[in-house]
Amino acid sequence: MKHYFRKYVPLFAGLCLGLQACDKGFEEMNINPNASSTPTPAFVFTKAELDGAGDVLTLLQGTMQYTTSYNDVAGFGAKYILSQSTQSWAVFNNAYIKEINEVQQVIGQVTGKPDQVNLLSAARIWRAYCFSRITDLYGDIPYSQAGKGYTDANYKPAYDAQKDIYADILKELDQAASAFDASKATFGAADLIYNGDVTKWKKFAYSLMLRHAMRMTKVDIAQAETWARKAIAGGVILNDADIAKVNGYVSAGQDINKNPLAFWMLNSDYIVANGSSNPEGGKYQDVFINYLKTNNDPRLGVLSVVWSNGKPDTTASIQKGMSASLGVKPADFVTYSEPNPATILQLNSPYLLLTNAETNFLLAEAALRGWYTTATASSLYESGIAASMRQWSLFGGNISTNQIQTYIKYHPLVAGTFDSQMQQIYTQFWVGVFPNSQEVFATYRRTGYPPLVPNNYVGNATGGKIFRRMLYPNTEQNLNGENYRAAIARQGSDDFLTRMWWDKQ
């Protein structure tokens, strides 16, 4: 043993000294030359906008009965197939690692810098938008501790109660809108929504406030009224020019730079463009097409085609939706309607986040409740319809003023009970806010309108009922189990039919 130490200890000591010497320069050598230790807020904000807009649960197109498929896997949203229920994990799995982390980085970089108050306000509003999309799908979610893995090494965030999340989102929107300063710098061209226009960002914030206020009507009518009145006083989106939308998508290049809904539709079914070679068997659902046809809706030809002799035909009389009850490809598959490639399938079209059609319909409800007296429920309802038709000009689908006025003439808000008028408003909302199926899904759960008939397909996960929420990913049970169990103990079982806080009877 003594011989061992005399022989090897000097050698070991020499190696240690050598390693210490060689350590010089290691820090510099291990720095990634293509990464920044201090992210540029504008670059990260652009990415957060793209990811937040792209993180949509596309299966809800089927749930809200716009589309369907004869394929059980692809048709999960319209058929609620139990074996495919993991599709409901998607937004939860994607949002935290993308837009939530990204916008948190931006906020961390610009907080406490008075000259960057507009950057901070826009980021806070965008964070509120992104979190609202998650909580409205799942209920209680990680919120106050979310996005702190990078900064605080918190990899097991607690779940916040949805009631508390809503209270904080409304507070954030209020403070952010109030903090804008037109004399200070903005994100400018890095902002894909408003190009740094603080006046429009304020309208977006107050419109989100109105959206969230009306969401609370079933559980806290007093707070719903308070926040709705505050939003209206602040100034919501009422003009086409103020629509909140992500601009700048392109037809070629990286997929993240393409309209996310058009990209999904094309790659799922419609890229071959012949009406027959649809890999996932997708078509418009009969419920949607029948409604448009029955009501002589001028949007039918803008949204829908039937492929005839290899060409897309918008003729109203031949449009036909497919039943969600089908489990095999029908022999006449090519004769069913699908999205118009000249409008809704354009990869370079904008992605609509919140429109004046939506705000007008929400204001129509507010007027019914006596919370808004500047205009009547009837005139706001009509403004919502008109705005929803005009917005298709952004996609190359022009509907004339005469067509709009004719449609409104034959579809007025008929006097009646509160519920009957709510049904009229939110049936038009269903058509007018398309293709924003997640927002329609939320409003349907709150109001019950339009009165959709669930699809009791064989092997469904809900007993033939329309979902009330999505399932948490199983990774939450495995990696954040304690907080996951606390959430379901408070909210209810992790089930499709468990109602979240604002979705109570």
C-alpha positions as CSV (number, residue, x, y, z in Angstrom):
1,M,0.0,0.0,0.0
2,K,2.8,2.4,0.9
3,H,4.5,1.6,-2.5
4,Y,1.1,2.4,-4.2
5,F,0.9,5.8,-2.6
6,R,4.5,6.7,-3.3
7,K,4.0,5.8,-7.0
8,Y,0.6,7.2,-7.8
9,V,-0.1,10.1,-5.5
10,P,2.4,12.4,-7.2
11,L,1.0,11.5,-10.6
12,F,-2.5,12.2,-9.4
13,A,-1.5,15.5,-8.0
14,G,0.2,16.4,-11.2
15,L,-3.0,15.5,-13.1
16,C,-5.0,17.7,-10.8
17,L,-2.7,20.7,-11.4
18,G,-2.8,20.0,-15.1
19,L,-6.6,19.9,-15.1
20,Q,-6.7,23.2,-13.2
21,A,-4.5,24.7,-15.8
22,C,-6.5,23.3,-18.6
23,D,-9.7,24.6,-17.1
24,K,-8.7,28.1,-18.2
25,G,-10.9,28.9,-21.2
26,F,-13.4,26.1,-20.6
27,E,-16.1,28.5,-19.8
28,E,-15.6,30.4,-23.0
29,M,-15.3,27.1,-25.0
30,N,-18.7,25.9,-23.6
31,I,-20.7,28.9,-24.7
32,N,-23.0,28.3,-27.6
33,P,-22.0,31.0,-30.2
34,N,-25.5,30.7,-31.7
35,A,-27.4,31.3,-28.5
36,S,-27.8,34.4,-26.4
37,S,-27.5,34.4,-22.6
38,T,-29.7,37.5,-22.6
39,P,-32.6,36.9,-25.0
40,T,-33.7,39.9,-27.1
41,P,-37.3,40.6,-25.9
42,A,-38.6,41.5,-29.4
43,F,-37.4,38.2,-30.9
44,V,-38.9,36.1,-28.1
45,F,-42.2,38.0,-28.2
46,T,-42.6,37.3,-31.9
47,K,-42.1,33.6,-31.2
48,A,-44.5,33.7,-28.3
49,E,-47.2,35.2,-30.5
50,L,-46.7,32.5,-33.2
51,D,-46.7,29.7,-30.6
52,G,-49.7,31.1,-28.7
53,A,-51.7,31.5,-31.9
54,G,-50.7,28.1,-33.2
55,D,-51.5,26.2,-29.9
56,V,-55.1,25.4,-30.8
57,L,-57.1,22.2,-30.1
58,T,-58.2,21.5,-33.6
59,L,-60.3,18.6,-32.6
60,L,-62.9,21.1,-31.4
61,Q,-63.8,21.8,-35.0
62,G,-65.6,18.5,-34.9
63,T,-67.0,18.9,-31.4
64,M,-68.7,22.2,-32.4
65,Q,-70.0,20.3,-35.4
66,Y,-68.3,22.2,-38.1
67,T,-66.3,19.2,-39.5
68,T,-66.2,15.4,-39.1
69,S,-64.5,12.3,-40.4
70,Y,-65.5,8.7,-41.0
71,N,-62.1,7.8,-39.5
72,D,-62.5,7.1,-35.8
73,V,-59.0,8.4,-35.0
74,A,-59.2,11.6,-37.0
75,G,-62.9,12.1,-36.0
76,F,-62.2,12.0,-32.3
77,G,-63.5,15.6,-31.8
78,A,-66.8,14.8,-33.4
79,K,-67.1,11.2,-32.0
80,Y,-65.4,11.4,-28.6
81,I,-63.7,8.0,-29.1
82,L,-62.5,6.7,-25.7
83,S,-59.3,5.1,-27.2
84,Q,-58.3,8.5,-28.7
85,S,-58.9,10.6,-25.6
86,T,-55.2,11.4,-25.2
87,Q,-55.7,13.9,-28.1
88,S,-57.1,16.2,-25.4
89,W,-53.7,16.6,-23.8
90,A,-52.2,18.6,-26.7
91,V,-52.6,22.2,-25.5
92,F,-51.4,21.5,-22.0
93,N,-48.4,19.6,-23.3
94,N,-47.4,22.3,-25.7
95,A,-48.3,25.6,-24.1
96,Y,-46.0,25.6,-21.1
97,I,-42.9,24.7,-22.9
98,K,-43.6,27.2,-25.7
99,E,-45.6,30.4,-25.3
100,I,-45.8,30.5,-21.5
101,N,-42.0,30.1,-21.1
102,E,-41.4,32.5,-23.9
103,V,-43.7,35.3,-22.7
104,Q,-42.4,34.9,-19.2
105,Q,-38.9,35.4,-20.5
106,V,-40.0,38.6,-22.2
107,I,-41.7,39.9,-19.0
108,G,-38.5,39.1,-17.0
109,Q,-36.4,41.1,-19.4
110,V,-38.6,44.3,-19.5
111,T,-40.0,44.5,-16.0
112,G,-38.7,47.4,-14.0
113,K,-37.7,49.4,-17.1
114,P,-39.9,52.5,-17.4
115,D,-38.9,53.1,-21.0
116,Q,-40.1,49.6,-21.9
117,V,-43.5,49.8,-20.3
118,N,-45.3,49.2,-23.6
119,L,-43.4,46.1,-24.2
120,L,-44.3,44.9,-20.7
121,S,-48.0,45.7,-21.2
122,A,-48.2,43.9,-24.5
123,A,-46.5,40.9,-23.0
124,R,-48.8,40.8,-20.0
125,I,-51.9,40.9,-22.3
126,W,-50.5,38.2,-24.4
127,R,-49.7,36.1,-21.3
128,A,-53.3,36.6,-20.2
129,Y,-54.6,35.5,-23.6
130,C,-52.4,32.3,-23.6
131,F,-53.3,31.3,-20.0
132,S,-57.0,31.9,-20.7
133,R,-56.9,29.4,-23.5
134,I,-55.4,26.8,-21.2
135,T,-57.6,27.3,-18.2
136,D,-60.8,27.4,-20.4
137,L,-59.9,23.9,-21.6
138,Y,-58.7,22.2,-18.4
139,G,-60.0,24.3,-15.5
140,D,-57.5,24.5,-12.6
141,I,-53.9,24.7,-14.1
142,P,-50.4,25.7,-13.0
143,Y,-50.5,29.5,-13.2
144,S,-48.8,31.6,-10.5
145,Q,-45.8,29.2,-10.4
146,A,-45.8,28.3,-14.1
147,G,-42.8,29.2,-16.3
148,K,-40.5,29.3,-13.3
149,G,-38.5,26.2,-14.2
150,Y,-35.9,28.4,-15.9
151,T,-35.8,31.1,-13.2
152,D,-36.5,29.3,-9.9
153,A,-35.9,25.6,-10.7
154,N,-39.6,25.0,-9.9
155,Y,-40.4,21.9,-11.9
156,K,-43.5,21.0,-10.0
157,P,-45.7,24.0,-10.0
158,A,-48.9,24.1,-8.0
159,Y,-52.3,24.3,-9.7
160,D,-54.2,27.5,-9.1
161,A,-58.0,27.4,-8.8
162,Q,-59.7,28.7,-12.0
163,K,-61.5,31.3,-9.9
164,D,-58.2,32.8,-8.8
165,I,-56.8,32.6,-12.3
166,Y,-59.7,34.6,-13.7
167,A,-59.3,37.2,-11.0
168,D,-55.6,37.6,-11.8
169,I,-56.1,37.6,-15.6
170,L,-58.7,40.4,-15.2
171,K,-56.4,42.4,-13.0
172,E,-53.5,41.9,-15.4
173,L,-55.6,43.1,-18.4
174,D,-56.8,46.2,-16.4
175,Q,-53.3,47.1,-15.2
176,A,-51.6,46.5,-18.6
177,A,-54.1,48.5,-20.5
178,S,-53.8,51.4,-18.1
179,A,-50.0,51.4,-18.2
180,F,-49.6,52.0,-22.0
181,D,-47.7,55.2,-22.8
182,A,-47.9,56.4,-26.4
183,S,-44.6,58.3,-26.0
184,K,-42.6,55.2,-25.2
185,A,-41.1,52.5,-27.4
186,T,-43.0,49.4,-28.7
187,F,-42.2,46.1,-30.2
188,G,-42.9,47.6,-33.6
189,A,-42.6,45.2,-36.5
190,A,-41.8,42.4,-34.0
191,D,-45.4,42.5,-32.9
192,L,-47.3,40.4,-35.5
193,I,-50.7,41.4,-34.1
194,Y,-50.7,45.2,-34.0
195,N,-47.3,46.3,-35.1
196,G,-46.8,48.0,-31.8
197,D,-50.0,50.1,-32.0
198,V,-50.8,50.7,-28.3
199,T,-54.3,52.1,-28.9
200,K,-55.2,48.8,-30.6
201,W,-53.5,46.8,-27.8
202,K,-55.7,48.6,-25.3
203,K,-58.8,47.6,-27.3
204,F,-57.6,44.0,-27.4
205,A,-57.1,44.0,-23.6
206,Y,-60.6,45.4,-22.9
207,S,-62.2,43.0,-25.4
208,L,-60.5,40.1,-23.6
209,M,-61.8,41.6,-20.4
210,L,-65.3,41.6,-21.8
211,R,-64.9,37.9,-23.0
212,H,-63.8,36.8,-19.5
213,A,-66.4,38.9,-17.7
214,M,-69.3,37.3,-19.7
215,R,-67.7,33.9,-19.0
216,M,-68.6,34.4,-15.3
217,T,-72.3,34.9,-15.7
218,K,-73.2,31.5,-14.3
219,V,-71.1,31.7,-11.2
220,D,-70.6,35.3,-10.2
221,I,-73.1,37.6,-11.9
222,A,-72.0,40.6,-9.8
223,Q,-68.4,40.4,-10.8
224,A,-69.4,39.6,-14.4
225,E,-71.3,42.9,-14.5
226,T,-68.6,44.9,-12.9
227,W,-65.9,43.7,-15.3
228,A,-68.1,43.9,-18.3
229,R,-68.9,47.5,-17.5
230,K,-65.2,48.3,-17.0
231,A,-64.3,46.7,-20.3
232,I,-67.0,48.6,-22.2
233,A,-65.9,51.9,-20.6
234,G,-62.3,51.1,-21.5
235,G,-63.2,50.6,-25.2
236,V,-63.5,47.2,-26.9
237,I,-63.0,46.2,-30.6
238,L,-65.9,47.6,-32.7
239,N,-64.2,48.2,-36.0
240,D,-62.8,45.9,-38.7
241,A,-59.5,47.7,-38.5
242,D,-59.0,46.8,-34.9
243,I,-59.6,43.0,-35.1
244,A,-56.9,41.1,-33.2
245,K,-55.2,38.8,-35.6
246,V,-51.8,37.4,-36.3
247,N,-50.5,38.8,-39.6
248,G,-47.5,37.9,-41.7
249,Y,-48.0,34.3,-42.4
250,V,-46.5,33.0,-45.6
251,S,-47.3,30.2,-48.1
252,A,-43.9,28.6,-48.2
253,G,-40.9,28.1,-45.9
254,Q,-41.0,27.0,-42.2
255,D,-44.2,25.6,-41.0
256,I,-44.4,27.9,-37.9
257,N,-44.7,30.9,-40.4
258,K,-47.9,29.4,-42.0
259,N,-51.5,30.0,-40.8
260,P,-51.8,27.2,-38.2
261,L,-55.5,26.3,-38.9
262,A,-55.0,26.2,-42.7
263,F,-51.8,24.2,-42.2
264,W,-53.6,21.7,-40.1
265,M,-56.5,21.3,-42.4
266,L,-54.4,21.0,-45.5
267,N,-52.0,18.4,-44.1
268,S,-54.8,16.4,-42.4
269,D,-57.0,16.1,-45.4
270,Y,-57.2,18.7,-48.2
271,I,-53.7,19.1,-49.7
272,V,-54.3,16.8,-52.6
273,A,-57.3,19.0,-53.5
274,N,-59.6,16.5,-55.3
275,G,-62.3,15.8,-52.8
276,S,-61.6,12.2,-52.6
277,S,-58.0,11.6,-51.5
278,N,-58.5,12.9,-48.0
279,P,-56.0,10.9,-45.8
280,E,-58.0,11.4,-42.5
281,G,-61.5,11.3,-44.1
282,G,-62.4,14.9,-43.2
283,K,-65.4,16.9,-44.5
284,Y,-67.7,19.6,-43.3
285,Q,-70.3,18.2,-40.9
286,D,-74.0,18.1,-42.0
287,V,-75.1,20.2,-39.0
288,F,-73.0,23.2,-40.2
289,I,-73.7,23.0,-43.9
290,N,-77.4,22.3,-43.4
291,Y,-77.7,25.5,-41.2
292,L,-76.0,27.6,-43.8
293,K,-78.1,26.2,-46.7
294,T,-81.4,26.5,-44.8
295,N,-80.8,30.1,-43.9
296,N,-79.5,31.1,-47.4
297,D,-76.3,32.2,-45.7
298,P,-73.9,34.0,-48.2
299,R,-70.9,32.6,-46.3
300,L,-71.7,29.2,-47.7
301,G,-69.9,29.8,-51.0
302,V,-67.0,31.6,-49.3
303,L,-66.4,28.7,-46.9
304,S,-67.4,25.6,-48.7
305,V,-66.8,23.7,-52.0
306,V,-67.7,20.4,-53.5
307,W,-65.2,18.9,-55.9
308,S,-66.8,18.3,-59.3
309,N,-64.8,17.0,-62.2
310,G,-61.6,17.9,-60.4
311,K,-62.6,21.5,-59.8
312,P,-63.9,23.2,-56.6
313,D,-67.6,24.2,-57.0
314,T,-69.2,26.7,-54.6
315,T,-72.7,26.3,-56.0
316,A,-75.0,26.4,-52.9
317,S,-77.4,23.8,-54.1
318,I,-74.8,21.0,-54.3
319,Q,-73.2,21.7,-50.9
320,K,-73.7,18.7,-48.6
321,G,-72.3,18.0,-45.1
322,M,-71.3,14.5,-43.9
323,S,-72.8,12.8,-40.9
324,A,-70.6,12.4,-37.8
325,S,-72.2,8.9,-37.3
326,L,-70.3,7.4,-40.2
327,G,-67.6,4.9,-39.4
328,V,-66.5,3.9,-43.0
329,K,-65.8,5.9,-46.1
330,P,-69.1,6.4,-48.0
331,A,-69.2,5.5,-51.6
332,D,-70.2,9.1,-52.5
333,F,-67.4,10.7,-50.4
334,V,-66.4,13.1,-53.1
335,T,-69.8,14.7,-53.2
336,Y,-69.5,16.1,-49.6
337,S,-68.5,19.7,-48.8
338,E,-65.1,20.6,-47.6
339,P,-63.2,23.9,-46.9
340,N,-62.8,26.3,-49.8
341,P,-59.1,26.2,-50.9
342,A,-59.4,29.8,-52.2
343,T,-60.2,31.2,-48.7
344,I,-60.0,29.3,-45.5
345,L,-57.1,27.0,-46.7
346,Q,-54.8,29.9,-47.6
347,L,-51.5,29.4,-45.7
348,N,-50.7,33.2,-45.9
349,S,-54.1,34.3,-44.5
350,P,-54.2,36.0,-41.1
351,Y,-55.2,34.1,-38.0
352,L,-58.1,35.7,-36.1
353,L,-57.8,35.9,-32.3
354,L,-60.7,38.2,-31.3
355,T,-63.0,40.0,-33.7
356,N,-65.5,42.8,-33.6
357,A,-68.1,40.1,-34.5
358,E,-67.5,38.5,-31.2
359,T,-67.5,41.7,-29.2
360,N,-70.8,42.8,-30.8
361,F,-72.5,39.6,-29.9
362,L,-71.2,39.8,-26.3
363,L,-72.4,43.4,-26.1
364,A,-75.8,42.2,-27.4
365,E,-76.0,39.9,-24.4
366,A,-74.8,42.8,-22.1
367,A,-77.6,44.9,-23.5
368,L,-80.1,42.2,-22.8
369,R,-78.9,42.1,-19.2
370,G,-79.1,45.9,-18.9
371,W,-75.3,46.4,-18.6
372,Y,-75.0,48.3,-21.9
373,T,-77.4,51.1,-22.9
374,T,-75.6,52.9,-25.7
375,A,-77.1,50.6,-28.3
376,T,-79.9,48.0,-28.4
377,A,-79.4,44.3,-28.3
378,S,-81.0,44.1,-31.7
379,S,-78.6,46.6,-33.3
380,L,-75.6,45.0,-31.7
381,Y,-76.7,41.5,-32.9
382,E,-77.0,42.9,-36.4
383,S,-73.6,44.5,-36.2
384,G,-72.2,41.2,-35.1
385,I,-73.7,39.5,-38.1
386,A,-72.4,42.2,-40.5
387,A,-68.9,42.1,-39.0
388,S,-68.7,38.4,-39.2
389,M,-69.5,38.5,-42.9
390,R,-67.2,41.4,-43.7
391,Q,-64.2,39.7,-42.1
392,W,-64.1,37.1,-44.9
393,S,-62.7,39.8,-47.1
394,L,-59.4,39.2,-45.2
395,F,-59.4,35.8,-46.8
396,G,-60.4,36.9,-50.3
397,G,-64.1,36.0,-49.8
398,N,-66.0,39.2,-50.4
399,I,-69.7,39.3,-49.4
400,S,-71.5,42.4,-50.7
401,T,-73.3,44.9,-48.6
402,N,-76.6,44.0,-50.3
403,Q,-76.1,40.3,-49.3
404,I,-75.4,41.3,-45.7
405,Q,-78.4,43.5,-45.5
406,T,-80.7,40.9,-47.1
407,Y,-79.5,38.2,-44.6
408,I,-80.1,40.5,-41.6
409,K,-83.5,41.5,-43.0
410,Y,-84.6,37.9,-42.8
411,H,-82.8,37.1,-39.6
412,P,-83.7,39.8,-37.1
413,L,-83.4,39.4,-33.4
414,V,-87.0,38.4,-32.7
415,A,-88.6,39.8,-29.5
416,G,-89.2,37.1,-26.9
417,T,-87.8,35.8,-23.6
418,F,-84.3,36.3,-22.5
419,D,-83.5,32.7,-23.3
420,S,-85.0,32.8,-26.7
421,Q,-83.0,35.9,-27.6
422,M,-79.8,34.3,-26.1
423,Q,-80.3,31.3,-28.4
424,Q,-80.6,33.6,-31.4
425,I,-77.5,35.6,-30.5
426,Y,-75.3,32.6,-29.8
427,T,-76.4,30.6,-32.7
428,Q,-75.3,33.5,-34.9
429,F,-72.1,33.6,-32.7
430,W,-71.5,29.9,-33.6
431,V,-71.6,30.8,-37.3
432,G,-70.0,34.2,-37.0
433,V,-67.0,33.3,-35.0
434,F,-66.1,30.2,-37.1
435,P,-63.4,28.9,-37.4
436,N,-62.5,29.9,-33.8
437,S,-63.9,26.6,-32.4
438,Q,-62.3,26.9,-29.0
439,E,-64.1,30.2,-28.3
440,V,-67.4,28.8,-29.5
441,F,-66.8,25.7,-27.3
442,A,-66.4,27.9,-24.3
443,T,-69.5,30.0,-25.1
444,Y,-71.5,26.9,-25.8
445,R,-70.7,25.4,-22.4
446,R,-71.7,28.7,-20.7
447,T,-74.9,29.4,-22.6
448,G,-76.0,26.0,-24.0
449,Y,-76.3,27.6,-27.5
450,P,-76.5,26.7,-30.2
451,P,-78.5,23.7,-29.1
452,L,-76.2,21.1,-30.6
453,V,-77.3,17.4,-30.5
454,P,-74.4,15.2,-29.1
455,N,-73.1,12.4,-31.2
456,N,-73.6,9.1,-29.3
457,Y,-71.1,7.2,-31.4
458,V,-70.2,3.6,-30.5
459,G,-67.2,3.5,-28.1
460,N,-67.4,7.2,-27.1
461,A,-65.8,8.5,-23.9
462,T,-68.7,10.6,-22.6
463,G,-71.8,8.5,-22.8
464,G,-72.9,10.5,-25.8
465,K,-72.5,13.9,-24.2
466,I,-70.4,16.8,-25.4
467,F,-67.2,17.4,-23.4
468,R,-67.1,19.9,-20.6
469,R,-63.3,20.0,-20.3
470,M,-60.1,18.2,-21.5
471,L,-58.0,15.7,-19.7
472,Y,-54.7,16.5,-18.0
473,P,-51.7,14.7,-19.6
474,N,-50.6,11.6,-17.8
475,T,-47.2,13.2,-17.3
476,E,-48.7,15.4,-14.7
477,Q,-49.7,12.4,-12.7
478,N,-46.2,11.0,-13.0
479,L,-44.1,14.1,-12.6
480,N,-46.3,16.5,-10.7
481,G,-48.5,14.1,-8.9
482,E,-49.0,15.8,-5.6
483,N,-50.2,19.0,-7.2
484,Y,-52.2,17.1,-9.8
485,R,-54.1,15.2,-7.0
486,A,-54.7,18.4,-5.1
487,A,-56.3,20.0,-8.2
488,I,-58.7,17.1,-8.9
489,A,-59.6,16.9,-5.2
490,R,-60.7,20.6,-5.4
491,Q,-62.1,20.6,-8.9
492,G,-63.5,17.1,-9.4
493,S,-62.3,14.0,-11.2
494,D,-60.0,14.3,-14.2
495,D,-62.9,13.5,-16.6
496,F,-64.4,14.9,-19.8
497,L,-67.7,15.7,-18.0
498,T,-66.3,17.4,-14.9
499,R,-67.5,21.0,-15.0
500,M,-64.9,23.7,-14.2
501,W,-65.5,26.7,-12.0
502,W,-67.3,29.0,-14.5
503,D,-69.3,26.1,-16.1
504,K,-71.6,25.5,-13.2
505,Q,-75.4,25.2,-13.5
